[in-house]
Amino acid sequence: MKETMIIPCDEGYGALKEYLTDKGVHRIFLVCGKSSERLEIGRFFHRLEDEGTLEVVRFSDFTPNPEISSAYAGIRLCREKKCYMIAAIGGGSPMDVAKCVKLFYNADLNEDVTTQDCEPCDLPFLAIPTTAGSGSEATRFAVVYRDRKKLSITDDDALPDAVLLDPDTLAGLPGYQKKATLLDALCHAVESYWSVNATKESREYGREAIRLIVYNYASYVAEDPAARAPMMRASNLAGKAINIARTTAGHAMCYKLTTGYGLAHGHAAALCVDALWKWMAQEKLREAGSEELEETLRQLSVIITGNEAAVPSDGAAFFHELVYDKLAMERPKLRASSPEEADAELAPLAEYVNPERLKNHPVDLDHETLMKLYRRIAQV
């Protein structure tokens, strides 16, 4: 797996300008939302244009949960303008579109690009995240949609060649977005730690991410500028962790909560991880052969609480208090008015869960268990 260069974020973005010069970039294909114009990094690219040192081809023709058709449009424009580099400024959506432009640049756009064995694209890929949450700049994963059906794409070539972590992009984010994205990063770190694919390296990344988030989240939510850099670093580390270990049942369970109940992705993931952690710590550890799971949950408890004497249930309790009390995240509001109606409403959520994601989880979850967990999340 290729190494991604972290470009130092200095005053005036001198290191970034030097990187672009060293790469001989005269025309850059920049995938970004319109909000990037309000950021200092957005103004930096305008200054380079004004100086005549760089031509910027901006692409914003995408929506949240972007359709793969946006990637097709981006590829056509990038080819037409003969750009020297692909770059993305933003959260998950710009990153996902830019990754698809990179992956499918040499594809036949008259056919389904996801089924083609494409020649690798040799254009460098630069990522500049603007949230401390998805960690997309550190992963080989991209998610786009075709006719509202999710396409999950995994390819090592989706990893950026270089990343700029600019803490100033976090200034002024809405409070709910800050909470939801930091919880997304925390869930990445936790899930990567208990994933069946966890390695020593991924757990090192996850451990440091959890510690940084726990230590800095309150200051970050309270708009302390000093907390921005460590939170962005934590998100990047958590992204590196899931790039190795992948996410587990927490993320597998959360998608219908997001689309069906208007919860942000990180918010929904945190509700699911909370229910899973408590269930594993209080119920699964009673079963025979649970020694490995018990040790994993004990280690997580030590990391998240900072208490070397912590037991498995302590971590679950700490996480629960963080989600519901410290950050005051709400539960989904069901439309059902009786337990029977609630079960009917929750059943499609359990049926939608991706079984491939569940394979990464340290214990098996059947339909009955998923229903039990969704009932607890919704408190029915």
N, C-alpha and C positions, 0 to 999 in steps of 0.2 A: 504494500500500500504506500502511495507516494506521501512524502512529507510536505506539509503546507507551511509556507513561510509566514511568520507574523511580522508585519511591517510596524516599526515603532510609530506611535502616534505622538509626534512632537508638535510644538507650536508652529502653525503655518503649514503643516503637512509636508515639511521638507523631505522626510524620508520617503514619503509616497511619491513626491515629484521625482526624486532621484530614481526610484524603482521604475517609474514609467519611462524615464529617459534611458535607463540602462536596457530596458526591453525594446527600445526603439519604437515606442507606441506614438503614432501620429494621429490615429483615428480610433476612438474607443466606442464600443457598443454598450451603452449604459442602461440597464434595466432598473427602473426606479419609479416609485409613486410620485405624485405631484407634491406630496408633503416634503420630499427631499429638497425642494427649492428653498424651504425655510431653514434648512440646516446649514451649518458652517461648511460641512463637507460638500454640500451642493453648491455653495457659493465658490468653493475652491475650484471646482471643475469649470465654473463660469469664468473665473479669473484666468485659468489656463487658455480658455477660448479667446478671451480678450487679448491675451498676450500673443496669440497666434501660434502657441506651442502645441496645441492639441485641438482636434476636431472631435466634438462629442455628439454621437448619434443617440438621442434619448428614445427609450421605448417604454411606454406606459399603458399599452393597450391590453390590459389584463384586469381581472377582478380578484377579490379574495376567493380562495378555493379556485384557482385559475383553470380554465379549460385548456386542453392540449392545443386547441386551435390558436391560442395566443402564442404558444411556442412556435407553431408553424409560421405565423405572421412575423415573429421576431427573427426567425432564421432567414426568411426571405429578405427582410430589411438589412440584416447583418451582411448577407451575401452581396446584396445590391450596392451597399456602401463600401464594401471591401475593408471592413474593420480589422484592426490589428489585435484587438483584445476584447474579451467579453467581461463585463463587470456588473455587479448588482449592489444597489443600496436599498436596504429595507429589511423587513421581516421575512417570514416564510414564503409569502407569495412571490415577491421579486426574485428571491433566491431560487425557488422551484422553477420559475420560468427560465431564468438564466442558465440553470443546470441543464434544462431540456434543450435550450439553444446550443449549448456546448455538446451534449451527448448526441444530438440528432442533426448536427450541422451538415453532415455529408450524406444524410438520408435522402431517399426519393420521397418527396413530399406529396406525390400522387398516390402513395400507398401508406399503410399503417406503419408509422416509424417505429412503434414499440415492438414490432415483429422482425425488424431488419437487423442484420449484422453489419453495423455501420463502421466505416473507416473512422479511426479516432480523429478528432479535431485538434489541430496543433495550436489553436489560438489560446494564449494564456487566459486564465479565469481569475478575476479579482473579486473578493466578497467583502462588503462593508455592512455588517449587521447594525440595525438601529433599535433592537430590543434585546434585553437580557433574558432570553427565554428559550427560543427554539434551538439554538446552537446549530442551525442549519449550515453555517459556514464551516463546521467541523465534521460534517457527515457526507456519506456517499448516497444519501437517500433524497428522492424528490417525490412529491405528490402533486399530481394534476388530475383533471377530471375530463371524461368524455361523456357528454350528455348526462352530467351530474353523477356519473358512476366513477368512483375513485380508482385511479391507476397508481399503484405504488411501484416506483422505479428504483432499482438499486444498481449502482455501477461505480467502480472506483474512479472512473474519469469524471464523475460529478463532484469530486473533491476539488475545492479551489486550489490554485497554485499559490495564492497569497491572500492574506486576510489583514484588514486594518480594523482593530478594535478601538473605536473612538467613543469614550465615555460621554462626551458632550452630546452625542445623538440621543441620549436617554433623558436629557433635560426636558421638562415640560410634558412628559407622557402622562396621560390621564391615570388617576389613582387605580382604577379597576384594572386597566391594562398592565400596570406595573405589578399588581398582585398576581394576576393570572399568569403573566409571563414568568415571573420568578418561581411560581409554583410549577410551571411546566419544566423549568430547568431542574428544580428539586426532584420532581418525579422522574426525570431522566436519570439523575444520579442514583436515586434509590432503586429504581427498577433495574438499572444496569448492574447494580451491586448484587441483587438477588437473582438475576437472570442465570439460566443454566449455561449460557455462553460466556459468563464472566471469566476474566483472566486477571492475573496479578496487575497488569497494566491498567485495564479498565477499572478495576477497583481502586487503584491509586488515584485515577482521575475523578471517580465518583466520590471518594472520601474527601478530597480537597474541595470539590464543588459544594458538597453538603456543608462543610465547615464554613466556607466563605459565605454561603447564603444565610445560614443560621446566625452568623456573627453580624452580617450587614443588612439583613432585610428590613429591620425596623427603621434604621437611618435612611435607607434607600426610599422606602415608602414616604418617609417624612421629608423628602426632598433635600437630603444632605448631599451636596456635590461630591464629598469625599467617598461616598459609598458606591458611586457609579462604576468606577474602574474595577473594584473587586467583584461587583455583581456581573459585569460583562465578562470578566475572566471566569467566573463560576459557570456562566452559561456556556462558554466555549469549552471548558473542561467537561461539563456534563454532555455536551455534544460529542466530544472525543470518546467518552465512555460508552454512549449508545452506538457510536459508529463501530465499536468492537463487539459489544455484548447485545445490542438491540434492546428495544423496549419489550415489555411483557404484558400481562393481563390488564394492568392499569390503563395503558393506552389502547389496548384492544377493546376495552369496555366503554371508552369515553366518547366515541365518535357520535353515536346517536343521541347522547346527552347534549352534545354541542349543537347538532342540527335540529333536534326536536324540541329543545327547551331554551334555546338562546343563550347558553352558557359559553363563555370563551373556552378555547381548547384546554389551556392550563388549569382553569377552574374545574372543568369536568374531569380531567385526569386526576386532579388532587382528590376529588370526592371518591373516585374509584380506588386510588391507592390507599386512601384512609380505610375504606371498608375491607380491602384485601389484607392490609397489614394487621388490622385488629383480628380478622378472622383467622389468619395464619398463626398469630401469636397466642390467641386464646383457645383455638379449637384444633388446628392441625398438629400442634406440638404434643397433644395428648396421644397421638397415634404412634404405634411402634415404627421404628426406623426413621424417626424425625431428627436424629442427632445433627445431621449436616444442616438442615434448615434451622434448627435451634441455634447453632453456632453462627450462622449467617445473620439471623435476626438479632442475636446478642451483639455482634460486631456493629451492626447498623445502629443499635440502641446506644452503644458507647460513642459512636461518631456523632450522632445527631444531638444527644444530650450533653456530651462532654464529660460524662460520668463513667469512669472506668469500672465501677461496680454495677452498672446498669444491667437489667435482665431484659429478655426479648420484648415483654409487654411495655417496657418503659418507652421504647422508641415509638411504638404505636400510639401511646398516650400523648407523647410530645407532638407528634405529627398531627394528631386530631386537634389538640389545643391550638396549634399554629393555624390550621386551616379554618376552624370554626370560631375560635375565640379571638386570637390575635389579629387575623386578617378578615374575620367576619364574612366569610364566603357563605352564600346561601345554598340550600338544597334545591333540586328541581321541583317545580310546582306541578304536580300531576293534575290532570283534568278529571280523573276518576273521583267518584264520591263514595265508593264502597271497596272493601278488600278484593272482591271478585272483579270489579271494574279495574282496579289497580293492577291486578295480575294480567288482565287482558291488555292493558296499556303497556306494561313492562315486558311482556313476552317478545314483542318484535325487537327490543333492545338486545335481549339475550340471544335471539336467533341471528342477529346481524354480526355478532362478535366474530372476528376473523380467527378461525381455528389455527392458522399458521402462527399468529402472534401468541396464542395460548401455549404453543409448544415451547416457547422460551421461558414460560413461568415455572418456578421450582416445584409446584404441586399441580395436580390435575384439577381442572374445573369442568364439571359437566353442566348441562342445562339447568338442573335443579339447583346447583350451587350458585350459578350466575343469577338465577331468579332470587335466591336468598340474599345475595349481595345487593342487587338492585333495590329490593324491598328496604334494606337497611339504609341505603343511600337516600331513598325517598321518604324514609320513616313511615312505612305502612306495614 
